[in-house]
């Protein structure tokens, strides 16, 4: 992947490293390019981050992609939006996001690999296998870095039970359950976890709820709703729901800013409903 930065008057006399920082390139990416042959060029020649830029100069970055999953052309996931920076998928329920032990070819990363065979898989937001909805996949390291800083996510789920208040906040620390790799629990010594909620509708003893996360802990919504006695419908991990019952949780909408300043908003076509 190649990036070009044109030096104008506002960047004249600044160091290459300072220009790249102002352009939003991550420290990690720049550090790796410093040790990559022809990773950073100034007017077509090898450049150091301490070299001085002049008006009219061109900084060129050449980043190599890594971590290519195996493509699977038989898997499908709807594309909600795509351009040169990103793909936003509407991930189906029961599809893992990343390749892992036992899931080598049935993940969203395998779908991405079939669509973009020469591009590494970089998802900005990761969803549990049984959670459906919007997953943002950047096409290069810089786009991933920029989008990660701006992405906003809105979840919608169905809870068993009725909330005492239509709007509220669950502020309970979360940690890994002792003896388990997967499950989490509320723990006074855990990491800070805050979930804001807004009840959209109530029917037949269930609540359709919008969730906004102020922190991003594993299983945060599932742990928080279960801890207050209002578990998500179909959550067999944190309630007595049957494994065959689908989890009613969806990353309903995402909003983010791309490297060129364009604001993108996408919504899932799998948002749960009480009807």
N, C-alpha and C positions, 0 to 999 in steps of 0.2 A: 504494500500500500504506500502511495506517495502523497506527500503534502507539500504545498508551496505557500510561502509567506512572503508577500511583497513588502519591501521596506519603504514607507513614506516618511514624511517629515516628523510625525509623532514618534517614530521609532529610530530616527537617525541619531547616531552617536551612542546608541544603547548596545550592550553586549548581546550576543546571540542568545545566551541563556536567559537574559532578562526579557527579550522579545518573545521567546517561546513560552515563558511563564505567563506573560500578559495575554498571549493568544490562547491560553487555557490548556497547553500540553502538560501532562502530568510529570512530576519529578521522576517517577519510576520509568516512564517511557523515554524521557530525555537521557536518563542515566544509561539505559540499555543501548540507545542509539550511539552514545559516545564510544561504546566498545564494539560497534558494528561497522565493518568496512563500508565506507561511503554512506554511513547512516545519517550524517549531517553534512550538507554541502552549502557553501556560500558562493553564489555565482558559478556553480558547477565544480567547485574545488573543495577539498576536504576542509572542514571548519571545526574550530573548537568553540565551546560555549563562552569562552572569554574573548573571542574575536569581536571587533567593533563593526557595527552595521552602518552603512551609508544610504542615503536616499537613492532609490533605484535598484538596490541590491535585491537578490532573491535567495531566500533560505529554502533549501529543499531537504525534506526528511524522507528517508526510505525505511519503512518498518516491515519486517517480515512477519507473516502470520504463523501461528503455532496451534497445536492441539486440534487436529482435524478428526472429527468423529467419522465413523463409517456411514456412508449415505444409505438410506433406505427409501427407495422410490415407491414402495407400496404404502407407506404411512402417509396420512394426510392431516394437515392442520390448516384451517382457514387463515389467509393473510388479510389482515385488516388494513394495513398500510405498508408501503415500501417505497424507498428512494435510495439514493446513493449512500446514505449514512446508516440506514436502519431498516429492519423488518419488524412489524408488530404482528404477532400471531395470536389467534384465538385458540389457545391450547385446550384440547379436549380433556375431559375428566378421565382419570386413570391412565394418563400418559406422563411418565417421569420427564423432568426437564433435562437432566444431565445423564450421561452414561454412568453406570455404577455396576457393582457386582450383581449379576443376575439380570441386568438391563443393559445389554450391549448394543442392541439394534432397534429398540422399540421406544426411543425417547424423542423429545422435540429436537435435540441436537442432531439426531439422525435425519430428521425431516429437513432441517436447515442445511445439512451437508449435501443433501440431494439437490437442493435449490441453489446453493452457493458453494460449489465443490472446491473452490480455491480460497475459501475464506474461513478463518477460525471462528468457532462458536463462542460468542460473548453475550450472554444474556444479562441485562441490567437488573431485572427483577426475577427471582426464582420462585416458582410455585410448587407446592407439594403435588405429588402424583395425582391425588384425588381431588385437588382444587382446580377448577377450570378458569378460563379467562385470559386476559391480556398479558402477554409476555413480550417485552421489548428486547430485541436482539440487535446489538450494534455490529456494524460491518468492519470496524477497525478500532484499534486501541484508543485513539483520540476521541472518536465519537462516543465510545463507551464511557470515557472519563467525563466528557462534557454533559452527556445525558444523565449520568448517574447523579450529578450534582443538582439537577433540576427536576427529576421525575417525581410526579405526584400520583399516588394510587388510591383508588376508591374501591372498596370491597362491598359486596352485598351478599347477605346470607339469611338463612331461615333458622331461627332458634325455637326450641321447644319451650314454651312458657311465655308469660307476659311480663314485660319490664315494668318496674314500679314507676319509672320516669321515661318520658319519650326521648329525652336527650340526657346524656351523661358521659362519664369518663371512668374507665377501669384502670386504676394505677396500682398494679401489683407486680413485684419483681418475679422474674422467671428464671429457672435454672434447669439443668438436665436432671431427670429422675435418676436416683441412685440405682445402679445396676442395669440401666438401659441406655442404648445408643440413640434410640429414636425419641422416646417420650420426654416431655418437659413437665414441669410442675411449678406452682406458685411457691416461692421460697423466700423468706425474709433476707437471706444472704445471697439471693440471686441478682441478676442484672436488671436494671430499671426497665420497665415495660409499661407503656401507656397506650391505651386504646380508647378513642372517642367513638361514640355510637349515636345514631339517630334512628328511632323506630319509624319506619315508613308506613307500615300497615299491620293490623292484627286480625287474625281469623282462626277460628277453631282451635284456640289454645296455642297458636304459634305466632311468632313475630317476624316480619320481614324487616331486616335491619341493615342500615348502611354503616360501614366501619371505616374509620380513618386512623392509620397508625402513626403515632408520634415517634415510635421506636420500631425496630425491625427484628424482633426475636423469633426464633424458630417456633412455629405453631402458636404464635402469640394470640391470635383471635380465638383459636380453638381452646387453648388453656384458660384464657380469661373468661370466656362465656361459660365454660364448664365449671369454673371456680365459683361463679355466682349462681349456680343452679339453673342456668339457661343454656344448655349445650346446643351446638349446631345439630340440626337434623341430619342423620346419617353419619355422625361422628362415632365410629365404633372404637376409636382409640381413647377417647375421653368421656364416653358415656356408654350406656348399655345398648346402643343401636346395633342392628344386625349388620354384618359385613357386606351383605348383598344390597343394603340400602345406600344409595348414592349420597355423598357428602354435599350438603346444600351451601356451598361457599364458592364465590366467583370473584376474581379480580375484574370488576365491572368496567372500570374506566382507567385510562392512564393519560397523563398530560406531561409533556416535556419540551425542552428547547434544544434544537439541533445546533451543531457548530456554526452554521451560517445565520443563527438567530431566529430561524423559523420555529414557531410553536405548533406542535402536533398534539391532537387529542383523538383518542380512539376509544370505542366502547365495544364490549363483548356482545355477541349474539346469543349467549348462553346464560344470561342473568336470570336467577331463579325468581319464581313468582308463587304467590299463595293461591292463584287461580288455576 
